[in-house]
Amino acid sequence: MKTYIHSIIFALTVVTLAVSCNKADSYLHNPAGRNQGQDDGLFEVSLSINAPRTKSMSAGQEEQVNNVQVYVFDADNGNRLESFYNGASTVPTMRLSPGNKVFKVLVNSKADSSRVSSLQDLQSALSDFSDNTSSNFVMSGEASVSIPATTSVEITVSRLVAKVVLSKITTNFTAPVYDSLTFRLDSIYLTNVAQKCRFYDAYTPDSWNKGYTLTGDCVNAAVSDNVYSAAHTFYAYPNGTATPTRLVIKATLGNTTYYYPVDLGELQSNKVYTVTNIEITRPGSDSEDKPVVSSEMSFSVKVAGWNAEPNNIQEIV
């Protein structure tokens, strides 16, 4: 009978350990192995993570926070990872050893935390554009503080994507032969969208795409009275001018398809690029990769901080 009871106790212990091991733990406290009791010399640190706020009306849920990752690196010990949080709270609490710390925060990211043991690991990690959706924009933020001089840390995050807005298209064909033809907008989209970027440091893209769900709209609308005023919003990762991101208007004039590509210049994270004053005066290009000349279409591009006041806008084209 004793042997039978001992067997039951042993089996229950094994089951309990298995359940305990399978339970997800949002915190990784002190990988160096410090005792986590209240007398272990650690300090309770309260974090406040501030998502950006858009002053104008948002397209989708641009500020939504679905997931938070907080990496804390010990700057006094080779920037090794000391503590980690993964969860939904924007006000998590962590227990940290005294000293200089580097906080790195990722929001709505699919970064693989199991590959991060040092600051360098995270600095070199890449984010894929496909991780973004209209209600899940990847964001990042950082702060350097000294514990316990500071035990309340506020970190503001910003989006990795840039936002491209097209508000109105007008037609003013200079030749009567074109003015008498139907001008139909087939689609409006971005091309040369960078596939990846770094969370914190600059990165030179080496792969681009145009098939992302956030970079194109199927319009299929005839332009009546020479004006098309429906707004369109697109998103892209930062990109330089070597292979510039373009806003492309694909249209049919009469029975012929034309393209009107707009080079957006250098795209930077968390900025808004508004393509405005578009006036189409002639048939466009026969390819999305062939820019139009000013006699075919005129336009301007204005750039502003995503959260900037409406009058804080710079015209760049």
C-alpha positions, -999 to 999 in steps of 0.1 A, spaced: 0 0 0 28 24 8 45 17 -25 12 25 -43 7 58 -24 43 68 -31 37 60 -68 6 83 -69 25 112 -52 54 108 -76 31 109 -106 13 140 -93 47 157 -88 57 149 -124 24 163 -137 28 195 -116 63 201 -128 52 196 -164 24 221 -161 48 245 -143 74 242 -171 48 247 -198 34 279 -183 45 310 -203 64 335 -182 63 370 -194 94 381 -174 130 370 -177 145 383 -144 182 384 -139 196 358 -163 229 360 -143 211 341 -116 205 366 -88 182 356 -60 148 372 -66 137 377 -30 129 411 -15 163 413 1 183 405 -31 194 441 -37 172 445 -67 150 476 -73 114 477 -85 113 498 -116 80 511 -131 78 517 -168 54 538 -188 53 532 -226 38 560 -246 24 552 -280 23 580 -306 -9 600 -310 -20 612 -343 -35 648 -343 -54 643 -375 -79 615 -383 -63 581 -384 -65 557 -414 -72 525 -394 -59 520 -359 -25 535 -363 -18 539 -326 -30 505 -314 -8 486 -290 -13 449 -292 20 436 -277 50 450 -258 85 437 -256 109 454 -231 146 445 -232 169 458 -204 206 457 -210 233 461 -184 255 489 -197 281 482 -169 285 446 -180 290 445 -217 254 455 -225 243 419 -218 205 413 -214 195 415 -178 157 414 -179 129 410 -204 92 416 -205 67 403 -231 30 411 -227 2 435 -234 8 461 -206 21 495 -213 29 500 -176 49 469 -167 71 466 -136 105 450 -135 131 442 -108 166 453 -118 200 455 -102 216 489 -96 237 505 -124 234 520 -158 207 504 -180 196 506 -216 159 501 -222 148 490 -256 110 487 -263 93 471 -293 56 473 -299 36 450 -322 68 433 -332 74 397 -341 111 399 -331 124 366 -318 135 373 -283 152 339 -280 179 352 -302 187 383 -281 212 381 -253 230 414 -259 223 449 -271 242 442 -303 218 413 -311 188 436 -309 205 464 -328 213 442 -357 178 425 -358 155 432 -388 118 439 -390 98 426 -420 73 450 -435 47 421 -436 45 423 -398 25 455 -401 -12 457 -406 -37 485 -405 -42 479 -367 -7 465 -359 21 490 -368 55 480 -355 70 507 -332 102 511 -312 116 533 -285 146 535 -261 159 551 -230 192 550 -209 188 555 -172 207 548 -140 191 526 -113 183 534 -85 187 571 -93 156 565 -115 130 539 -107 103 553 -129 111 552 -166 90 568 -194 96 556 -230 80 570 -261 77 547 -291 73 557 -327 63 538 -359 88 522 -382 67 529 -413 63 561 -432 28 571 -443 20 583 -478 -12 602 -485 -28 611 -518 -58 634 -515 -68 646 -550 -62 642 -587 -72 667 -613 -71 664 -651 -64 693 -674 -55 678 -708 -38 704 -730 -50 688 -763 -87 685 -772 -81 650 -786 -73 637 -751 -98 659 -732 -126 642 -751 -115 607 -740 -127 590 -708 -100 590 -681 -104 561 -657 -83 554 -626 -75 517 -625 -53 515 -594 -31 535 -571 -2 519 -553 34 521 -540 62 503 -557 98 498 -545 86 493 -509 115 482 -488 110 447 -474 130 451 -442 144 477 -418 162 478 -385 143 487 -353 167 514 -342 196 520 -366 198 530 -402 196 502 -428 202 501 -465 174 480 -481 184 452 -505 149 439 -514 117 456 -524 81 447 -532 48 462 -543 25 434 -534 20 442 -497 -16 447 -486 -9 481 -472 5 496 -504 -22 495 -530 -59 503 -537 -79 490 -566 -98 521 -577 -117 514 -610 -133 549 -611 -139 573 -639 -128 609 -633 -158 631 -638 -156 669 -640 -118 667 -641 -115 660 -604 -110 628 -583 -111 637 -546 -111 604 -528 -82 601 -503 -58 572 -504 -34 562 -476 -4 539 -480 25 528 -458 62 519 -465 94 511 -446 122 537 -448 140 538 -481 167 559 -498 169 574 -533 190 547 -550 158 526 -556 132 552 -546 97 543 -534 72 555 -559 35 563 -557 20 550 -590 -12 561 -606 -24 535 -632 -50 548 -655 -68 542 -688 -71 571 -712 -96 560 -739 -85 524 -745 -48 528 -736 -32 522 -702 -8 547 -688 13 550 -657 20 582 -637 49 574 -612 58 599 -585 92 596 -569 88 602 -532 124 608 -524 140 595 -492 114 580 -468 119 582 -431 102 564 -403 72 580 -386 68 608 -411 39 616 -435 45 623 -472 15 640 -487 13 640 -525 -6 671 -535 -14 694 -564 -15 665 -589 -25 677 -623 -25 653 -653 -22 671 -686 -10 644 -711 -8 607 -715 17 592 -691 44 565 -692 41 530 -707 58 516 -675 55 521 -638 93 523 -637 95 552 -662 90 586 -645 67 611 -661 79 646 -671 64 678 -658 46 684 -691 27 652 -685 19 656 -648 28 682 -622 27 675 -584 43 684 -551 53 663 -521 51 676 -486 66 660 -455 58 664 -419 62 645 -386 34 620 -383 21 637 -351 30 672 -362 6 701 -362 -9 707 -397 11 739 -402 44 722 -395 48 709 -431 78 711 -454 74 710 -492 102 688 -507 92 686 -543 
